Structures are given as structure tokens and as C-alpha cells.
Amino acid sequence: MTGDTPHGAAAALADLGWSVLPIHSPDLSQPAGCSCGNDECSSPGKHPRTPNGLHDATRDCEVISAWWKRWPDASLGVATGTPSEIWVLDLDGPGAVDKFLDLQNEHGRLSPTVTSRTGRGFHIFFTMPTDGDVRNSAGKVAEGIDVRGTGGYIVAPPSPHPSGRFYEWATGRGPDELVPVAAPSWLLKRVRREPEATFLAPFDPPDMHGSRYVEAAIRAECDELARTPKGQRNEALNRAAFSLGRFIATGEASAPDIARQLAYAAARAGLSETEIRKTVLSAFSARGVAA
């Protein structure tokens, strides 16, 4: 792949039409092992450096150059879904790789497509389907297999991995050697299948003071949060809590109601009770509302 550094690779991928962004890098000199310097970082070396995260992703070479001039050690992220017209299957570990091989033996082998090696497994790249969206999810295809689509991002080669390894393109499968292919129908069906229960099932609807708009906004934020793959969950919870805090500030919803919905969605995504509590309190505080 053109570009031996994350900056060079970012420029090359932008030329291919992929939207990129700078990511914090692993830093063992920091308590949590991340260049962000946050002692409680829950996603070391895997979260965005820019204020708006993946929403800042771009193909503008001048912006990309400015980012890496400011953060020369930044890792490289690629926004998945509609910004780059690709989605990615994340096989996290040998068990997930074995499960995906079993699925291919059952349903049919994949055509060769762009593939990268991560610290533990593989990222497999596909073009976005023409008949609808692909969203982030975890475990729909099989245990240990996540999906990064619209609203998500992945870390790309040649970025360092927290394990000490480096992300790298699989032999003969870099984006300068292949183009992403369309996913087979059997895989798309698994990726798009609906969960067995909605995130609000265990709870009564919160008191929205009669506002259907507010209720719909809370449902949308929490539904997206519940499906956020690991590596992005804490940031997604922080963003959702800050966003929904506006309804607390205006008196359209109560802090306990919103916190309760966020907590259940975040727990479904895999966050611990301690992480949830700290993140929600921090986001509410940043919004200027009391929990």
C-alpha cells in the first residue's frame, strides 16, 4: 500500500475515496497506555483525536496534512459506512476466525477482497450494498465477529496496535491490489437480522411530558449505543449522554430517566456499571446538568 506511515497511508486512502481521521496511538508511558493521557481511557490507541471524532473524517488532503503535522504520531482511522462506501467485518481473535471459516464452509467461500491483519484477527472489507445501509453491530454474525458500518470506523495499517503488533494489509489484499467486493447475500442477511428484543424492553417508557420527539430521540440514541462495537462504546456513551442532556436542561425529560435508558443500552453494548456511571456523570457535567 502506498505510504509507509499513517500519514502517507491516509493520503493514499483518501485518493481512493475513503474518508480518514487521526486516531490516538498506544503509549506505554501513560497509565492507561494511550496517547490521550486519560488515566481511565477505556479504548487505548483506538479512539479519535479530533473533537467530533468520526464526524471529522475527510478526504481533503490539506486537512489530512494539517492533522499529521499537529499529531505526527497519530494512528490512522477510516470512517466506515456511507462516508467511504465500505463496511468492515471485524474478526476479533482466533475463535472468531474459526467461526467465520465454519460459516463459509456452510454457505460458500468469499471472493477475494481487501483484508487487513489486526492485533488479534482480521478486518474484511466490503462495498456498501445498493439496497440499504449496514450499521454497527456486535455478535450478530457470530460471537467475536463485529460489524463496522455507517456510524463507525476502523483503525487501518500501518498503525500500531496496543498488543505491540502493527495493523498490516494481508498479502495480496491491500487496497492498491484489490477493490472491496460486495458481500454475499447470506452474510448480509446475518449482518442485518434484527435483535431478539429492543433495548427498552425491560423498562417502562420514561416520562417525556407528552413529547414524542424527545422519546424518539432517546430511543434512537440508545438503540445506536446498544449496537456499538467494542473500541467505540465509551465514546459513543459519552456522546449520547451529552446529546440527550439537552432535554434535561430544557426540562423535557428527567436526568434519572435518561440515565436509566443510557445505562441499559450501554450494558447491552458491553460496558461495565463503573464505566457507565463515570461516563454518564462526566457527560452530564459537561452539558451543565445535574444527574
SEMIMAR-110316 format. One record per atom (N, C-alpha, C, O): x, y, z. Coordinates in steps of 0.001 Angstrom, whole numbers, plus 500000, padded with zeros to 6 digits. Layout:
N
XYZ;...
END
This chain:
291
500840498810500000;500000500000500000;500878501244500000;501854501320500746;500534502209499171;501287503449499126;501264504123500489;500203504294501090;502439504503500971;502524505177502264;503009504248503347;502288503342503766;504247504470503812;504814503620504860;504474504127506251;504779503466507244;503848505288506334;503456505875507615;501939506075507610;501324506092506544;501331506225508791;499890506514508816;499516507744508000;498471507760507349;500363508778508027;500071509975507235;500065509647505741;499140510017505017;501106508950505291;501171508598503878;500020507704503458;499449507871502380;499683506746504323;498575505845504020;497254506597504015;496374506303503206;497109507573504919;495880508362504961;495661509090503645;494556509095503103;496720509705503137;496610510421501866;496275509465500727;495467509789499856;496901508281500735;496649507304499678;495215506784499720;494575506632498679;494712506510500925;493337506013501049;492331507093500686;491286506801500103;492641508347501028;491756509446500638;491667509545499122;490602509839498581;492780509302498433;492774509308496969;491880508205496400;491348508321495296;491728507130497183;490859506030496748;489387506307497048;488508505544496647;489128507409497760;487751507753498078;487311507389499475;486122507463499788;488258506992500332;487918506648501705;488123507875502595;489114508593502459;487182508102503500;487298509212504448;488114508754505661;487847507696506230;489091509543506046;490030509135507098;490025510137508243;489510511248508119;490611509719509360;490699510579510536;491883510134511390;492291508975511318;492444511044512203;493564510682513077;493057510020514356;492046510429514926;493774508996514790;493398508212515959;494509508300517003;495688508369516653;494137508298518276;495155508231519324;495956506933519179;495435505911518734;497206506998519556;498102505844519393;498436505230520746;498344505901521774;498827503942520750;499262503322522005;500483504046522559;501388504410521807;500508504252523864;501631504940524508;501844504327525885;501122504644526830;502830503456525995;503065502736527240;503598503629528355;503667503206529509;503974504859528017;504432505773529058;503263506359529841;503463506975530888;502045506172529339;500851506674530005;500203505569530840;500289504394530481;499557505930531947;498975504907532835;498017503952532139;498023502752532413;497181504487531225;496214503635530528;496737503139529185;496036502430528463;497982503517528850;498575503039527603;498094503736526360;498149503170525268;497610504991526509;497074505710525347;497641507116525292;497890507733526327;497845507624524080;498406508958523915;497464510058524382;497878511213524483;496201509726524672;495263510746525157;495618511206526571;495228512299526982;496362510371527322;496768510741528665;495702510571529726;495934510902530889;494528510060529350;493449509838530312;493721508555531096;493825507474530517;493835508685532420;494145507521533255;493062506455533191;493323505292533499;491846506836532794;490732505897532744;490307505589531313;489178505156531079;491195505807530367;490869505548528958;490421504095528788;491123503167529192;489251503911528188;488707502567528006;488988502003526627;488614500869526328;489650502796525776;489927502338524413;491306502801523968;491418503543522992;492364502375524668;493708502887524385;494154502623522953;494063501507522441;494639503692522327;495161503568520974;494122503288519918;494456502815518831;492835503578520222;491800503240519240;490700504292519117;489702504045518439;490849505457519749;489771506440519650;490273507728518992;491466508025519039;489361508493518378;489758509648517568;490414510761518365;490150510939519554;491277511508517681;491933512662518301;491123513942518120;491252514857518933;490305514036517099;489609515283516796;488363515444517671;487826514452518164;487901516673517868;486773516923518782;485495516187518407;484762515731519284;485222516068517114;483973515450516673;484159514014516206;483273513438515575;485318513438516521;485543512038516205;485346511702514744;485824512414513861;484642510614514494;484488510142513111;483739511140512241;483826511078511015;482996512070512866;482279513077512081;483240514063511419;482838514817510532;484502514063511841;485517514917511215;486218514216510048;487037514833509367;485914512952509811;486596512194508757;486467512910507411;485423513481507096;487537512870506631;487558513643505388;488450512989504344;489235512092504651;488315513453503104;489230513090502020;490052514298501573;490788514219500589;489930515397502283;490627516640501950;492101516517502344;492426516423503528;492972516520501363;494404516300501615;495022517403502473;495940517142503249;494526518631502338;495078519720503141;494734519526504621;495571519764505492;493514519098504900;493110518834506273;493914517668506839;494370517707507982;494080516631506021;494839515454506450;496277515842506786;496813515416507809;496897516642505936;498277517078506187;498368517894507476;499320517747508243;497378518749507710;497381519571508929;497250518693510176;497889518950511197;496420517659510082;496275516755511231;497601516107511596;498014516112512756;498268515545510578;499502514806510905;500687515729511171;501688515304511748;500579516986510754;501588517951511165;501420518257512650;502400518439513373;500171518311513094;499885518579514505;500166517355515365;500697517477516469;499805516153514854;499964514903515603;500752513904514749;500161512979514191;502056514070514638;502843513210513743;502815511732514101;503094510882513255;502474511413515376;502436510014515796;501027509431515754;500799508325516244;500078510167515171;498690509697515145;498551508419514332;499209508239513308;497683507538514809;497313506358514032;496263506754513003;495759507877513012;495945505823512122;495046506107511001;493708505412511183;493643504198511376;492651506193511121;491308505629511152;490616505819509819;490890506780509100;489716504902509487;488897505008508283;487437504970508697;487001504030509362;486681505986508307;485245506014508597;484550505004507696;484686505056506473;483808504089508300;483101503066507534;481688503551507209;481248504593507695;480996502786506387;479648503147506004;479615504152504873;480485504147504001;478622505007504886;478407505916503759;479570506874503478;479778507211502313;480357507342504492;481448508259504138;482470507663503177;483043508386502360;482707506356503262;483717505709502417;483120504653501487;483822504066500664;481802504421501633;481101503410500831;481685502012501023;481729501210500090;482136501733502256;482615500395502613;482085500039503993;481789500920504800;481967498753504257;481730498299505627;482714497175505908;483253496560504988;482942496915507186;484038496025507581;483546494980508573;482814495281509516;483967493754508334;483732492657509267;484985492513510116;486081492327509587;484824492599511438;485951492545512368;485970491184513047;485122490894513891;486943490344512676;487108489028513291;488106489183514435;489313489281514213;487590489203515649;488411489542516808;488912488284517514;488300487814518473;490016487752517037;490642486607517690;490503485317516916;489657485206516029;491338484331517249;491331483046516534;489975482348516555;489588481711515575;489242482467517685;487932481834517753;486972482400516737;486209481660516116;487005483719516561;486135484363515582;486522483970514161;485659483776513306;487824483854513916;488294483424512586;487784482017512286;487313481746511182;487878481134513259;487399479760513070;485897479731512799;485434478993511930;485132480540513547;483686480582513340;483344481073511944;482419480571511304;484102482062511477;483800482587510141;484180481581509051;483505481498508025;485237480832509262;485574479763508319;484471478709508289;484127478194507225;483920478392509457;482816477429509514;481605477947508741;480946477187508032;481314479235508878;480187479822508154;480409479754506641;479481479482505880;481654480005506215;481950479915504780;481848478480504278;481395478241503159;482266477535505097;482130476130504690;480663475743504530;480317474896503707;479811476377505330;478382476084505272;477674476813504133;476808476247503466;478050478078503916;477297478916502977;478027479222501670;477394479579500676;479344479085501666;480098479412500456;481251480346500759;481142481229501610;482354480147500063;483558480930500308;483409482348499766;482714482579498776;484070483292500429;484083484671499962;484968484829498732;485952484109498562;484605485779497882;485517486189496820;486656486981497451;486446487639498470;487857486935496876;488965487709497444;488602489186497550;488086489771496598;488867489779498686;488549491186498914;489618491816499788;490464491113500342;489586493118499913;490564493832500737;490488493324502174;489406493221502751;491640493011502735;491706492426504072;492945492943504798;494019493048504205;492794493264506069;493953493660506872;494055492778508103;493060492242508591;495283492640508595;495542491917509845;495536492913510988;496178493961510910;494811492588512052;494778493432513239;495691492809514296;496462491899513990;495610493287515524;496437492703516570;496031491291516925;496856490506517394;494737490947516701;494234489635517109;493574488842515975;493425487624516072;493185489526514914;492446488826513866;492528489549512531;493614489865512047;491358489808511941;491322490399510607;490188491409510490;489173491311511179;490383492379509607;489324493243509108;489077492849507647;490008492836506842;487836492531507310;487481492154505940;486562493237505382;485527493541505975;486938493817504247;486271494993503695;485295494608502576;485593493767501728;484110495255502601;483098495039501569;482547496384501102;482611497375501830;482013496413499898;481332497610499428;479969497712500102;479357496700500443;479505498930500288;478167499121500843;477139498589499836;477281498813498634;476116497891500315;475106497354499411;474272498461498778;474146499552499335;473711498176497629;472900499178496920;471460499194497415;470700500100497073;471077498205498214;469677498096498631;469466498475500097;468507498022500722;470346499293500644;470160499707502030;471467499867502768;472546499696502201;471357500198504040;472508500527504869;473049499299505599;472372498277505707;474265499418506091;474845498467507037;475278499275508245;476052500224508124;474775498894509414;475056499630510635;476014498853511533;476244497661511327;476568499540512530;477426498873513511;476641497826514287;475465498022514593;477283496736514597;476664495722515450;477759494847516040;478901494859515581;477392494096517055;478335493188517706;477682491830517891;476606491727518480;478337490786517386;477891489427517624;476733488938516782;476272487814516985;476239489740515839;475125489272515012;475540488124514107;474802487151513955;476712488236513509;477175487188512586;477565485945513372;477168484833513024;478338486135514424;478746485058515333;479500485710516485;479890486874516395;479704484973517552;480423485513518695;481839485931518300;482565485180517648;482213487135518703;483553487632518394;483659488299517034;484739488744516645;482542488374516301;482549488998514975;481678490248515032;480467490171515241;482319491406514841;481606492679514879;481508493264513477;482236492872512565;480592494210513332;480382494893512051;480610496379512258;480082496967513202;481391496985511382;481591498426511387;481008498971510087;481537498730509002;479912499708510216;479253500296509059;479050501780509267;479904502449509849;477921502306508796;477634503723508959;477590504070510439;476909503410511224;478325505115510812;478428505496512211;479603504862512916;479718504975514137;480484504195512180;481630503534512787;482927503860512082;482949504621511115;484003503282512571;485320503439511953;486185502273512373;485882501564513332;487271502086511637;488254501073511998;489641501715512002;489851502763511391;490578501081512690;491970501501512640;492628500740511494;492451499529511363;493385501454510668;493937500881509435;495461500829509466;496095501564510223;496052499959508642;497512499894508509;498065501220508013;497387501937507277;499299501556508411;500239500769509224;500266501191510691;501336501274511293;499102501456511263;499020501932512640;499512500876513631;499385499678513376;500068501312514746;500454500357515800;499223499870516561;498252500606516733;499280498639517008;498204498050517807;498636498010519269;499826497851519542;497706498149520222;498093498104521645;498836496831522038;499537496821523050;498698495754521258;499388494497521557;500882494578521294;501635493695521704;501317495635520609;502717495743520201;502917495392518739;503972495674518169;501921494782518133;501985494490516703;501558495725515913;501241496766516487;501557495591514597;501086496654513727;499965496125512845;499993494972512415;498977496976512578;497995496633511552;498740496561510218;499600497395509934;498406495568509413;499061495440508107;498090494822507115;497193494067507493;498277495151505847;497431494571504803;497844493128504569;499035492829504484;496881492240504466;497175490843504178;497836490752502800;497558491552501907;498701489776502651;499472489623501411;498546489547500203;497661488694500127;498772490461499262;497980490475498033;496582491031498185;495783490970497251;496268491586499386;494892492025499629;494816493472500120;493858493861500787;495826494256499784;495765495674500113;494849496409499157;494529495881498092;494415497617499506;493501498368498637;494134498866497344;493430499350496457;495460498751497227;496098499065495952;496258497817495082;496761497893493961;495821496662495614;495928495403494875;494558494817494527;494401494132493516;493578495096495375;492209494628495164;491252495778495453;491625496782496060;490021495610495011;488959496521495442;488000495729496318;487827494529496106;487374496372497294;486390495644498105;485276495076497232;484846495712496270;484817493888497569;483749493243496806;482433493364497570;482415493738498743;481346493046496897;480037493007497553;479947491756498414;480398490683498011;479370491894499587;479216490742500479;478166489797499914;477194490248499307;478346488493500102;477329487540499643;476022487727500405;476015488246501521;474924487304499800;473606487530500394;473466486869501761;472816487423502648;474070485686501946;473938485002503230;474575485797504361;474084485793505490;475685486486504045;476354487288505068;475545488541505379;475397488906506545;475019489206504346;474216490401504574;472981490089505414;472571490900506244;472392488924505201;471217488550505987;471561488452507468;470786488885508321;472713487888507769;473127487777509172;473474489143509748;473167489430510905;474111489982508944;474501491310509400;473277492171509692;473291492991510610;472221491982508909;471043492847509019;469919492276509878;468908492947510088;470072491074510370;468965490498511120;468703491295512384;469623491824513008;467441491370512747;467033492171513889;467355491448515192;467312490220515250;467674492201516229;467896491573517539;466586491000518066;465500491399517646;466711490074518978;465517489415519504;464669490340520370;463463490125520487;465261491352520973;464499492263521817;465027493675521639;466204493864521333;464168494669521829;464609496044521740;465203496486523066;464931495887524106;466012497530523028;466740497929524222;465821498411525335;466202498368526505;464620498869524998;463727499404526016;462851498337526674;462080498645527583;462963497092526223;462033496052526679;461905495941528197;460780495824528681;462993495972528983;462842495764530426;462246496963531166;461925496846532349;462090498107530505;461694499314531205;460374499880530695;460011499689529535;459662500575531573;458528501368531137;459059502592530417;460156503054530732;458314503136529455;458785504354528783;459003505473529789;458185505659530689;460088506218529653;460336507321530581;459306508425530420;458618508508529403;459210509279531448;458282510398531407;458805511464530455;459801512129530740;458131511621529328;458587512576528323;457708513823528270;457858514650527371;456794513960529226;455924515122529262;455155515282527956;454879516399527520;454814514157527337;453988514191526141;454734514457524850;454098514597523805;456073514535524879;456818514864523673;457252513602522935;458141512883523393;456634513342521811;457030512184521001;458414512397520399;459163511440520201;458752513645520109;460072513935519545;461176513553520521;462165512933520131;461012513920521788;462024513613522787;462139512104522973;463243511564523037;461000511426523059;461030509969523215;461734509309522039;462538508395522224;461431509774520822;462060509200519631;463553509459519630;464329508597519216;463974510637520089;465399510972520124;466140510068521100;467236509593520804;465536509830522274;466175508969523264;466256507539522751;467280506874522906;465177507073522142;465184505723521588;466272505567520521;466994504570520505;466383506554519636;467360506466518549;468789506442519093;469609505632518660;469084507338520048;470434507391520614;470780506087521322;471880505561521151;469848505563522116;470127504359522889;470180503118522014;470952502197522281;469362503091520972;469393501956520054;470745501879519358;471311500797519204;471260503034518937;472575503083518303;473668502705519301;474597501974518958;473561503196520524;474547502890521559;474598501397521850;475683500833521996;473448500756521937;473393499329522266;474080498470521222;474491497347521516;474211498982520011;474807498211518922;476239498637518607;476811498197517610;476816499485519445;478166499983519202;479199498899519486;479171498291520556;480122498641518537;481145497621518782;482196498091519764;482366499290519986;482901497134520352;483927497483521326;485013498319520674;485271498208519475;485638499152521479;486607500101520952;485984501457520709;486689502459520590;484628501495520634;483930502756520385;482834503014521420;482164504046521378;482655502065522352;481492502105523232;481520503261524218;480507503937524397;482666503506524865;482732504569525858;482523505928525207;481808506781525734;483155506117524055;482986507380523331;481532507553522898;480986508653522979;480899506459522435;479505506535521999;478579506881523169;477642507664523011;478841506299524342;478032506608525523;478204508068525916;477225508748526226;479428508550525907;479688509946526259;478959510885525304;478344511866525725;479036510571524011;478387511415523001;476859511400523169;476206512439523074;476296510192523423;474848510079523571;474368510806524828;473351511498524798;475107510646525936;474708511295527183;474779512816527066;473903513527527559;475828513306526408;475947514752526221;474815515271525336;474227516316525617;474518514537524272;473460514952523354;472098514981524041;471354515953523910;471774513920524771;470459513830525414;470351514750526628;469249515042527092;471482515200527135;471454516119528264;470715517410527965;470278518111528878;470576517724526673;469869518961526322;468401518901526751;467795519930527049;467834517695526782;466440517559527188;466279517705528701;465216518086529189;467343517399529428;467324517634530879;467383519141531131;466664519669531979;468250519821530383;468415521265530552;467126522023530256;466846523043530886;466338521529529295;465090522217528931;463893521741529740;462794522277529597;464098520737530589;463013520222531403;462085519271530675;461013518943531183;462481518822529487;461625517930528700;461757516468529119;460917515643528759;462789516147529867;462970514786530379;463815514879531644;464556515845531828;463707513887532507;464459513921533754;465800513214533613;465956512308532795;466758513637534416;468076513003534386;468011511520534735;468657510721534058;467254511110535769;467188509673536081;466624508840534940;467099507732534690;465602509369534236;465021508621533125;466044508412532008;466209507302531503;466720509486531636;467698509379530552;468875508513530978;469336507673530205;469364508705532196;470487507905532676;470126506423532689;470957505577532360;468883506108533070;468447504712533133;468445504066531749;468889502930531587;467944504799530755;467906504266529400;469330504091528837;469645503082528206;470177505102529086;471558505018528622;472290503857529284;473062503153528634;472046503659530578;472744502604531312;472400501227530753;473279500379530601;471136501008530449;470759499693529926;471336499481528533;471836498398528229;471272500515527674;471827500396526324;473335500155526378;473860499328525632;474033500879527261;475483500728527366;475854499353527902;476856498772527484;475047498827528832;475309497488529356;475132496441528261;475882495466528200;474151496641527407;473965495719526277;475161495778525328;475530494774524720;475760496961525206;476931497089524333;478169496460524954;479139496174524252;478143496239526291;479253495550526930;480027496368527936;481044495899528445;479579497590528246;480282498404529228;479928497979530652;478823497502530910;480866498154531563;480632497802532958;479854498908533661;479784500039533179;479270498566534808;478495499550535567;479364500736535976;478907501878535959;480617500466536344;481520501546536742;481806502486535586;481769503705535749;482095501921534410;482364502745533225;481146503583532870;481270504764532545;479973502973532933;478742503668532571;478505504848533490;478239505960533034;478604504599534801;478339505655535770;479290506840535577;478852507989535538;480591506559535456;481573507632535303;481341508427534027;481420509656534032;481056507728532937;480904508401531654;479644509256531608;479677510382531113;478536508731532120;477285509491532108;477406510734532996;476993511824532601;477974510566534194;478139511711535084;479031512772534450;478755513967534561;480099512336533785;481010513275533134;480312514024531997;480468515238531867;479548513308531179;478863513934530050;477788514912530538;477647516000529980;477038514535531564;476021515429532110;476686516690532671;476188517801532490;477816516499533352;478530517639533917;479009518579532812;478900519799532941;479540518010531725;479998518826530606;478850519589529961;479042520692529449;477658519003529985;476462519650529438;475942520723530409;475195521616530010;476347520628531701;475901521600532688;474603521237533358;473877522109533834;474297519918533400;473073519469534054;473441518519535182;474485517869535141;472589518441536180;472831517572537335;472234516207537079;471144516088536519;472964515157537499;472478513786537304;471416513441538338;470888512328538333;
END
